[in-house]
Amino acid sequence: MSTVVVTDSTASLPAALAAERGVEVVPLHVVVGRRTYAEGVDIGSAEVADLLRKGKEQVSTSRPSPGELVQRYRALAQREGVDHIVSVHLSSRISGTVEAAELAAAAVRSEIGVSVVDSRTLGMAMGYAACAGAEAAAAGAAPQEVVRRVLQRAGDSMAWFYLDSLEYLRRGGRVGAAAAVVGGALAIKPLLQVSNGQVEPWERVRTRGKALARLETQAVQTAQGHCDGGREVAVAVHHLAWAERADELTGRLREQLPDCRVDLVELGAVTAVHTGPGTLAVVVSPSAG
């Protein structure tokens, strides 16, 4: 019998990597006016960036409903040999997706076991964690061990963001503790981090060039520190509508971190709604020590 790992689309997990590792991805939703679209199915990041630039329609996001998750869990329960699901989702301090998953898990309890994991992060910090869990499951690990691997990888991962503006985070109510810098922050270039399960201020930088240089330095120093400690490290460069700068950063990181996996991954549509165009992020995710 085996365990299947499920995650949600805010992991920004590339489809090829998800398929390679056997990770199932459940979409969150982008809401445009009164229309709802499934992330990565009906709408992509480029379309969201265009909608935000035009500013003609209200754009927001919503979690998957418990019913949607129930359908996915039941479909997996029908697979031969599957007896448990580990469902890994973005931080409960950012979204209600974990709550929806817990409700769905309770609804299918008599059909299949489901362990819901609050990753307390998002993006590829969560994506790499889901992959680590899937690798453990493929090796025959028990569900409890799969959960432990996911939590360890997610807990050890770090994510830093550069945003041209905090306006989109403020609109969506996702700015968390960073609200302390909103207002005055519009005159600076905000650098944020995912910490304690939410978006928090990291540093204040006066220019875009200095902000991007700081992201690069932080990623290199952090990744090298883990490599020196004997750990394998994966690095992801996220962007929204900024492919040229993301390509440049990815190239420099690959030169400076030859022993690390460095992936270039466009942010998913749901995260894009809350960060806006002109977003660059770096995730550093070390394997278990």
PERAMO-V596479 format. One record per backbone hydrogen bond with DSSP energy under -1.0 kcal/mol. NH is the residue of the N-H (numbers start at 1). CO is the residue of the C=O. If there is no record, write none. Layout:
<<NH CO> <NH CO>>
This chain:
<<2 81> <4 84> <6 86> <7 24> <9 26> <11 8> <12 9> <18 14> <19 15> <20 16> <21 17> <22 18> <23 18> <24 5> <26 7> <29 62> <30 37> <31 60> <32 35> <33 58> <35 32> <37 30> <39 28> <40 43> <41 38> <42 38> <43 38> <48 44> <49 45> <50 46> <51 47> <52 48> <53 49> <54 50> <55 51> <60 31> <62 29> <69 65> <70 66> <71 67> <72 68> <73 69> <74 70> <75 71> <76 72> <77 73> <79 76> <82 79> <83 2> <84 2> <85 113> <86 4> <87 115> <88 6> <89 117> <91 121> <94 91> <95 91> <100 96> <101 97> <102 98> <103 99> <104 100> <105 101> <106 102> <107 103> <108 104> <111 108> <112 108> <113 83> <115 85> <117 87> <119 89> <123 10> <125 122> <126 123> <127 123> <128 124> <130 126> <131 127> <132 128> <133 129> <134 130> <135 131> <136 132> <137 133> <138 134> <139 135> <140 137> <141 136> <146 142> <147 143> <148 144> <149 145> <150 146> <151 147> <152 148> <153 149> <154 150> <155 151> <156 152> <158 284> <160 282> <161 192> <162 280> <163 190> <164 278> <170 166> <171 167> <172 168> <174 169> <178 175> <179 176> <180 177> <181 178> <185 181> <186 183> <187 184> <188 185> <189 205> <191 203> <192 161> <193 200> <194 159> <195 198> <198 195> <200 193> <202 191> <203 191> <205 189> <211 207> <212 208> <213 209> <214 210> <215 211> <216 212> <217 213> <218 214> <219 215> <220 216> <221 217> <222 218> <223 219> <224 220> <225 221> <226 222> <227 223> <228 224> <230 227> <231 226> <234 285> <235 261> <236 283> <237 263> <238 281> <240 279> <246 242> <247 243> <248 244> <249 245> <250 246> <251 247> <252 248> <253 249> <254 250> <255 251> <256 252> <257 253> <260 257> <261 233> <263 235> <265 237> <267 239> <272 268> <273 269> <275 271> <276 272> <278 240> <280 162> <281 238> <282 160> <283 236> <284 158> <285 234> <287 232>>
